[in-house]
Amino acid sequence: MADTFSPKFGSHVAIPFTFTNATTQMTNSDLTFAGGALTYYVAPAAGSIVGISANCAAVTAGTITLKSHAAGTEHTDTGAPAPALSSTADTNGTYATVRPGAVVFSAGDTLGLSLTTTTTLDPTNTLDVDAVLHVVLNP
């Protein structure tokens, strides 16, 4: 995890997640934290989600949409970041951001990422997804 500090917004933390072999018609399937067995990261302080960046092997059809969640509840607000990986994504990578303070969480919340795939998903190989959840902790 990377960490930088802003006196205005607090510490920025990049939390890595991964998912192995995504298939069609998956709904809210949790990615694992740093490639381990856990599907969440415990927030050491209150803060907010500020972005999601992701990449995967080549997708020839369909999409994979990523969403963040805190304390077991997906962020489905209109302003919540929800990047989509697809055949039109730039080199099979994508990202979405939101301003600090728009999508908040509390200290001790479990933070994670989930993915949803379309019925038309067609990877050229095994479809592994790597993603980073970007958060800022309140100063």
Buried (B, 14 or more C-beta within 10 A) or exposed (E): EEEEEEEEBBBBBBBBBBBEEBEBEBEEBBBBBEEEEEBBBEBEBBBBBBBBBBBBBEBEEBBBBBBBBBEEEBBEEEEBBBBBBBEEBEEBEBBBBBEBEBBBBEEEBBBBBBBBBBEEBEBEEEBBBBBBBBBBBBE
